[in-house]
């Protein structure tokens, strides 16, 4: 990784026609719990796509280097051998609760993302004191909203002469102006409106939950197999069962799973009402059981905040039982510091 203040690369003179840009907005929840993970350790956003490439944002709550007073933000592309190098500018913006920009920083020139360096950013983005202060107003209810914009300046969509090249250039400009897809949000809004009747029931320790089969199956291979089978075997609906029995999880955890499936976020009110540490653990186990990897990783990230002298062994056992290397490594790191 490196700092964005790089020297221009050799192909800078080729021009910067027809840039393709994309914006990704995400929320860092429970910011106070992210502190203490260690310098050089980052939290990843969900991936987003710009110019046909996969990108991530990285947040370093304890700084990029040791003893830093600054938080760091980096943007990274998922590099593959068949991908060519690209040059891109980027912007990170911290948003206030009303959506206005409270603080932002922009790369001073395009940076080259290639197999030698696929991550660029700001080591000294803003001090933690300023980030947490009232003047910027970006820390609200222990959460921070971040907007990352990437602009690829040597897009592969750029034409190189001829009428076909002009057509591709126009396509590139149209892609840059197109807003982000709202298909998923619109679909979930429709399903949660109550206008679409439920078509599946689950029995969890005597508590009945109703849902939409296609929705839960789309988010979980476990539900897909339970509802629609793996091939030609009998499916749930064809078996004449009034509901699908669910064992090895609690009604509260199953409610949390359904909340995640429909809302794409963890059930904060449910977690607070049932004890954050215990409920997060149950949701972690349920996410692993129902093969919902993103939910599992989100829970694992929160469980890291509960690693203490009297809990580290139990959390490590939990991580090993559910094959979560990141959480297991966090426990090992804690134990290593304690021995030191």
HELIX and SHEET records of a PDB file:
HELIX    1   1 UNK A   10  UNK A   14  5                                   5    
HELIX    2   2 UNK A   31  UNK A   34  1                                   4    
HELIX    3   3 UNK A  128  UNK A  132  1                                   5    
HELIX    4   4 UNK A  162  UNK A  177  1                                  16    
HELIX    5   5 UNK A  183  UNK A  192  1                                  10    
HELIX    6   6 UNK A  213  UNK A  219  1                                   7    
HELIX    7   7 UNK A  221  UNK A  228  1                                   8    
HELIX    8   8 UNK A  237  UNK A  239  5                                   3    
HELIX    9   9 UNK A  251  UNK A  263  1                                  13    
HELIX   10  10 UNK A  268  UNK A  273  1                                   6    
HELIX   11  11 UNK A  276  UNK A  289  1                                  14    
HELIX   12  12 UNK A  293  UNK A  303  1                                  11    
HELIX   13  13 UNK A  304  UNK A  306  5                                   3    
HELIX   14  14 UNK A  312  UNK A  321  1                                  10    
HELIX   15  15 UNK A  325  UNK A  339  1                                  15    
SHEET    1   A 5 UNK A   2  UNK A   3  0                                        
SHEET    2   A 5 UNK A 119  UNK A 127  1                                        
SHEET    3   A 5 UNK A  70  UNK A  77 -1                                        
SHEET    4   A 5 UNK A  53  UNK A  60 -1                                        
SHEET    5   A 5 UNK A  43  UNK A  44 -1                                        
SHEET    1   B 5 UNK A   2  UNK A   3  0                                        
SHEET    2   B 5 UNK A 119  UNK A 127  1                                        
SHEET    3   B 5 UNK A  70  UNK A  77 -1                                        
SHEET    4   B 5 UNK A  53  UNK A  60 -1                                        
SHEET    5   B 5 UNK A  48  UNK A  50 -1                                        
SHEET    1   C 4 UNK A  20  UNK A  28  0                                        
SHEET    2   C 4 UNK A 143  UNK A 152 -1                                        
SHEET    3   C 4 UNK A  86  UNK A  95 -1                                        
SHEET    4   C 4 UNK A 101  UNK A 106 -1                                        
SHEET    1   D 3 UNK A  20  UNK A  28  0                                        
SHEET    2   D 3 UNK A 143  UNK A 152 -1                                        
SHEET    3   D 3 UNK A 139  UNK A 140 -1                                        
SHEET    1   E 4 UNK A  20  UNK A  28  0                                        
SHEET    2   E 4 UNK A 143  UNK A 152 -1                                        
SHEET    3   E 4 UNK A  86  UNK A  95 -1                                        
SHEET    4   E 4 UNK A 111  UNK A 113 -1                                        
SHEET    1   F 3 UNK A 207  UNK A 211  0                                        
SHEET    2   F 3 UNK A 200  UNK A 204 -1                                        
SHEET    3   F 3 UNK A 244  UNK A 246  1                                        
END                                                                             
